[in-house]
Amino acid sequence: DEQLRIVEARAREAEQRAAHFAEEYEQLQCVFHERAKEWQENQWQQRALEAERRVRDLTLLIETMKKTRADHSTQLAQKLEEATSRERALKETLRQIQNKYE
């Protein structure tokens, strides 16, 4: 009788421990899934931040290129104006020389 009660008590303790371990395992699984989801969301956030940074960099590069092109266009326009002015002056000088010798 006594041995039977001891065995039954140990069996109940083992069942309780098994139930406790099963409950703890479920909780750990939940925590694991939550952490995995957080990690995945963090990875997407990191990728989104990196993409935003790249877009900012490209936008800045495009703006710089536009400004550089505008600066070059302005410089070219000034040089063209200077060349046109010199051309006019040379044509005028040539006309005066031709008039002198006619």
C-alpha positions as CSV (number, residue, x, y, z in Angstrom):
1,D,0.0,0.0,0.0
2,E,2.7,2.5,1.0
3,Q,4.7,1.8,-2.1
4,L,1.7,2.2,-4.3
5,R,1.0,5.6,-2.7
6,I,4.6,6.7,-3.1
7,V,4.5,5.6,-6.8
8,E,1.2,7.4,-7.4
9,A,2.5,10.5,-5.6
10,R,5.6,10.4,-7.8
11,A,3.5,9.9,-10.9
12,R,1.3,12.9,-10.0
13,E,4.5,15.0,-9.4
14,A,5.9,13.9,-12.7
15,E,2.5,14.8,-14.4
16,Q,2.5,18.2,-12.8
17,R,6.2,18.8,-13.8
18,A,5.3,17.7,-17.3
19,A,2.3,20.0,-17.4
20,H,4.5,22.8,-16.0
21,F,7.2,22.1,-18.7
22,A,4.5,22.0,-21.4
23,E,3.1,25.4,-20.2
24,E,6.6,26.9,-20.0
25,Y,7.4,25.5,-23.5
26,E,4.3,27.2,-24.9
27,Q,5.2,30.5,-23.2
28,L,8.8,30.3,-24.6
29,Q,7.3,29.5,-28.1
30,C,5.2,32.6,-27.8
31,V,8.2,34.7,-26.8
32,F,10.2,33.2,-29.5
33,H,7.6,34.0,-32.2
34,E,7.2,37.6,-30.8
35,R,11.0,38.1,-30.9
36,A,11.2,36.7,-34.4
37,K,8.4,39.0,-35.5
38,E,10.1,42.0,-33.9
39,W,13.4,41.0,-35.5
40,Q,11.7,40.8,-38.9
41,E,10.0,44.1,-38.4
42,N,13.3,45.6,-37.4
43,Q,15.0,44.2,-40.5
44,W,12.3,45.8,-42.7
45,Q,12.6,49.1,-40.8
46,Q,16.4,49.0,-41.3
47,R,15.9,48.3,-45.0
48,A,13.3,51.1,-45.3
49,L,15.7,53.5,-43.5
50,E,18.5,52.5,-45.9
51,A,16.3,53.0,-48.9
52,E,15.2,56.4,-47.6
53,R,18.9,57.4,-47.1
54,R,19.7,56.3,-50.6
55,V,16.8,58.3,-52.0
56,R,18.0,61.4,-50.1
57,D,21.5,60.8,-51.4
58,L,20.3,60.4,-55.0
59,T,18.0,63.5,-54.7
60,L,21.0,65.5,-53.4
61,L,23.1,64.2,-56.3
62,I,20.4,65.1,-58.8
63,E,20.0,68.6,-57.4
64,T,23.8,69.1,-57.4
65,M,24.0,67.9,-61.0
66,K,21.1,70.3,-62.0
67,K,22.8,73.2,-60.2
68,T,26.2,72.3,-61.9
69,R,24.4,72.1,-65.3
70,A,22.7,75.4,-64.6
71,D,26.1,76.9,-63.6
72,H,27.7,75.6,-66.8
73,S,24.8,76.8,-68.8
74,T,25.2,80.3,-67.3
75,Q,29.0,80.2,-67.9
76,L,28.4,79.0,-71.5
77,A,25.9,81.7,-72.1
78,Q,28.4,84.3,-70.8
79,K,31.1,82.9,-73.0
80,L,28.8,82.9,-76.0
81,E,27.9,86.5,-75.2
82,E,31.6,87.5,-74.9
83,A,32.4,85.7,-78.2
84,T,29.5,87.3,-79.9
85,S,30.6,90.7,-78.6
86,R,34.1,90.1,-79.8
87,E,32.8,88.9,-83.2
88,R,30.7,92.1,-83.5
89,A,33.8,94.2,-82.6
90,L,36.0,92.4,-85.1
91,K,33.4,92.7,-87.8
92,E,33.2,96.5,-87.0
93,T,36.9,96.8,-87.2
94,L,37.0,94.8,-90.4
95,R,34.3,97.1,-91.9
96,Q,36.2,100.2,-90.9
97,I,39.4,98.8,-92.5
98,Q,37.5,97.9,-95.6
99,N,36.0,101.4,-95.7
100,K,39.4,103.0,-95.3
101,Y,40.9,101.2,-98.3
102,E,37.9,101.6,-100.6
